[in-house]
Amino acid sequence: MRISVVTDKSVQALLVAIFSFFASTGAENEPAKGSTLALPLPSRSIVGRDGAPGRSLRAGNAIDTEDESTEDRAFLTNVKVRWWLEAEKSDDYVKKALKLDGLKGEALTTNKNYKAFRYFVKKAEGYRLSKWYRHEYNTYQAWKEMGFVKITKASDLDKIRNTDQFRVYKRYVNTLDSQLLWRLEQGMNPPAVFVTRGPSEAELTARTEIMAEAGRSVAYAKVALGMREAPHPNKLKLLYGPALEAHEDFKFFKLFLKNKAPAIQGELSNIEKAVMMHTKGNGADTSVEEQVQLRRVFRLLAFDTPFQRLDHKLEKLSEKMQGIKSPERQSSRQRYTLSEHDTKCDHYMKEKLKYLATLQDEVNLGRELVTSKYQINTKALMTIYEQLGYPLSGQEKSRLEEVIWQVNDNLDGAISFDEFVNSYVRSRNDRSGLEPSEIFFLTCFLMFDKESCGRISLDDAMGILYLKYGEAMEREMEIHFGKLLDEGAHFVTFTEFHEATTKRLGELIDQQAPFARPNKFSKKL
């Protein structure tokens, strides 16, 4: 009689196959947990608010469980470890099962079962998040899984913020946010509500704070908080004005605006702080951040832009001179033209040397000199408007001369740094629209468009309107950029921004007395 020999590896492989079959079958037949919306993906239906289950999610790779090395893959054949991961057993349970409890130091690390335990610890968190994702857990379900059911008030969040459980919850929230953002970027229509509107104020507060810390956009926060009109197959229209303020979760939206992480926003203006400073009337006209930005923008307009324009003129003049100097093109008229070009070139070079001398003086003295020596003139404004992509008409020069005149208290045809700052503060504090504000809006745009590329995000535009109109920001966003918002745009060009702000200022002036429109005969002394 021939006796078949079954090796340990054969038995192990058989057990793995059996286990994998039952694990996958159980995952497909297990109903999706929770009664609210989970992660929307094209490959599955969404769990309804009424508790209707959705199809099982076959996108387990959304949670990164790290690439498995050859050593790690060998342990995948360990049925016990796989089962412990599926069953979400604790570290203590696994350590005891592997007969490692009580061991420390070298006795622990040299034990033959230590590698299996190390693998389990490494994979447990990612495995848990992946399982939640596959079963369409929403953030509140993750909250409950972490044992936070009794944490219901926002004031109790400090008790759990520094725990490992909260870290795991936060990681899951960020994963779901990233997936929804991806869906939106693909042009897919999101669900009506993504954040669970459950009984826990604490969970929704934590959820909102995590969105802010991650630097999510204002538009995304509205989508995630369900602040949109009835779903439309081809359009996403967010709430603004009274409709937004009437939303049941409006206080969480305000919390998002308040907590949006400054570190992630980079060098964006500290708008709320600035507004508080104006309101309190503490004598400080501008915040520290505003002062930094105002100096940068003034330098751009009064020094950098004219310097660049001068370099461009010299370059073009050099090209023309090369053509004129060609022997075959010499004539009496051309010799005269060459003389003219030499004169112009000398003039431009002298001007350039002045700019270079200023730069050298700044290096030698260790401080900036532009704000005390230079001014913003009409040519600088025309240059920056062209650079930002704004089409200049034949009448644009005279119009910009009047724009300068409106804030030029010294009446010398150019804007000094003090006049620049004073006009900014006056316009920022004015709610009536009577204060000339074109320079103010140009300045704010350039605060955000640091490369002068001619566009900023609608989030940045919202920040500017908040600085100008305060609590009326939402209504002003709809008035200024309602069409762009309806189209789902994320950016606004300078031309669109300039036309919208100019039109709105005209409307505000028309709402005042007819004689209130500013002109050369009504300028304040």
Residue pairs with C-beta under 8 A, 6 or more apart in sequence:
12 77
12 79
13 77
15 79
16 76
16 77
16 79
16 82
19 79
19 82
19 83
23 82
23 86
27 56
27 134
27 135
28 56
30 56
30 135
31 53
32 38
32 47
32 53
32 54
32 56
32 135
32 136
33 135
33 136
33 137
33 141
34 47
34 51
34 136
34 137
34 138
34 140
34 141
34 196
35 47
35 48
35 49
35 50
35 51
36 47
36 49
36 138
36 140
36 193
36 196
36 197
36 198
37 46
37 47
37 48
37 49
37 138
37 191
37 192
37 193
37 194
37 196
38 46
38 47
38 54
38 136
38 137
38 138
38 141
38 176
39 57
39 62
39 133
39 136
39 138
39 176
39 179
39 180
40 46
40 179
40 180
40 183
40 188
40 190
40 191
40 194
41 57
41 59
41 179
41 183
42 183
42 188
43 57
43 58
43 59
44 54
44 55
44 56
44 57
44 58
44 59
44 136
45 54
45 55
46 54
46 191
47 53
47 54
47 136
47 138
48 54
49 193
54 136
56 134
56 135
57 133
57 134
57 135
57 136
58 134
59 133
59 134
60 130
60 133
60 134
62 130
62 133
62 175
62 179
63 126
63 129
63 130
63 133
63 175
64 126
65 123
65 126
65 127
65 130
66 122
66 123
66 126
68 76
71 115
72 119
72 122
72 123
75 81
75 115
75 116
75 119
76 82
78 116
80 97
80 116
81 94
81 116
81 119
81 120
84 93
84 94
84 97
84 120
85 120
85 123
85 124
85 127
86 127
86 131
88 124
88 128
88 131
89 97
91 120
91 121
91 124
92 101
94 117
94 120
95 101
95 117
98 113
98 116
98 117
99 113
100 108
100 111
100 113
100 114
100 117
103 111
108 114
125 168
125 171
128 168
129 168
129 171
129 172
129 175
132 141
132 142
132 145
132 172
133 172
133 175
137 145
137 172
138 176
138 196
139 169
139 172
139 173
139 176
139 195
139 196
139 203
139 207
140 196
140 198
140 200
140 203
141 196
142 168
142 169
142 172
142 173
143 149
143 169
143 200
143 203
143 206
146 165
146 166
146 168
146 169
147 165
148 160
148 165
148 166
148 169
148 200
148 202
148 203
151 157
151 159
151 160
151 200
151 202
151 203
152 199
152 200
152 201
152 202
153 201
153 202
154 201
154 202
154 205
156 202
157 202
157 205
157 206
160 166
166 206
169 206
170 206
170 210
173 206
173 207
173 210
173 211
174 210
174 214
176 194
177 210
177 211
177 214
177 216
177 220
177 224
180 190
180 194
180 220
180 223
180 224
181 216
181 220
183 190
184 190
184 220
184 223
184 236
189 231
189 232
189 233
189 234
189 236
190 223
190 236
191 231
192 226
192 228
192 230
192 231
193 225
193 226
194 223
194 224
194 225
194 226
195 204
195 207
195 208
195 224
195 225
195 226
195 249
196 203
196 204
196 207
197 204
197 226
197 248
197 249
198 204
204 249
204 252
205 252
205 255
208 221
208 225
208 252
208 253
208 255
208 256
208 259
209 255
209 259
211 220
211 221
211 224
211 256
212 221
212 255
212 256
212 258
212 259
212 260
212 261
213 259
213 261
213 264
214 261
214 264
215 260
215 261
215 264
215 265
216 224
217 457
217 459
217 490
218 256
218 257
218 260
218 458
218 459
218 462
219 238
219 458
219 459
219 490
221 253
221 256
222 228
222 238
222 239
222 244
222 253
223 236
223 238
225 247
225 249
225 252
225 253
225 256
226 247
226 249
227 238
227 239
227 244
227 247
227 249
227 250
227 253
228 236
228 237
228 238
228 239
229 237
229 238
229 239
229 243
235 486
235 488
236 488
237 485
237 486
238 485
239 247
240 474
240 475
240 477
240 478
240 482
240 485
241 474
241 475
241 478
244 250
244 253
244 474
245 474
247 253
258 272
262 268
262 270
267 289
267 292
267 293
267 450
268 448
268 460
268 463
269 287
269 289
269 290
269 293
269 447
269 463
269 467
270 287
270 288
270 289
270 290
271 463
271 466
271 467
273 287
273 289
274 286
274 287
274 289
274 290
274 428
274 467
275 466
275 467
275 470
277 284
277 286
277 287
278 428
278 429
285 421
285 425
286 294
286 421
286 424
286 425
290 424
293 447
294 420
294 421
294 424
294 443
295 368
295 371
295 417
296 447
297 443
297 446
297 447
298 370
298 371
298 376
298 417
298 420
299 368
299 370
299 371
300 384
300 446
300 452
301 376
301 380
301 381
301 384
301 446
302 370
302 374
302 375
302 376
302 380
302 415
302 417
303 355
303 358
303 370
303 374
305 380
305 383
305 384
305 387
306 355
306 377
306 379
306 380
306 383
307 352
307 355
308 383
309 379
309 380
309 383
310 348
310 351
310 352
310 355
311 352
313 348
314 345
314 348
314 349
314 352
317 341
317 344
317 345
317 348
318 345
320 341
321 338
321 341
321 342
321 345
323 329
324 334
324 337
324 338
324 341
325 338
358 369
358 370
358 373
358 374
361 369
362 368
362 369
362 370
371 417
372 417
375 412
375 414
375 415
375 416
375 417
376 404
376 414
376 415
376 420
377 404
377 413
377 414
377 415
378 397
378 400
378 401
378 404
378 413
381 400
381 403
381 404
381 442
382 392
382 396
382 397
382 400
384 442
384 446
384 452
385 392
385 396
385 400
385 494
386 392
387 452
387 454
388 445
388 449
388 452
388 454
388 494
388 495
389 454
389 493
389 494
389 495
390 454
390 494
390 495
390 498
391 495
401 413
402 520
403 436
403 438
403 439
404 413
404 414
404 415
405 411
405 413
405 520
405 523
406 423
406 436
406 438
406 439
406 518
406 523
407 415
407 419
407 420
407 422
407 423
407 436
407 439
408 414
408 415
408 419
409 419
409 422
410 416
410 419
415 423
415 439
420 439
420 443
423 436
423 439
423 440
424 439
424 440
424 443
426 435
427 435
427 436
427 437
427 439
427 440
427 468
428 440
428 467
428 468
430 437
431 469
431 470
431 472
432 508
432 512
433 504
433 505
433 507
433 508
433 509
433 511
433 512
434 508
434 509
434 512
434 516
434 518
436 518
437 468
437 501
437 505
438 501
438 502
440 468
441 464
441 497
441 498
441 501
442 498
444 464
444 467
444 468
445 456
445 464
445 494
445 497
446 452
448 456
448 457
448 460
448 463
448 464
449 455
449 456
449 494
454 493
454 494
454 495
455 491
455 492
455 493
455 494
456 491
456 492
456 497
457 490
457 491
457 492
458 477
458 481
458 484
458 485
458 489
458 490
458 491
458 492
461 477
461 480
461 481
461 492
461 497
462 473
462 477
465 473
465 476
465 477
465 480
466 473
468 476
469 475
469 476
476 504
477 485
478 485
479 504
480 500
480 501
480 504
481 492
481 496
481 500
484 492
484 496
492 500
509 516
509 517
509 518
510 517
515 522
516 522
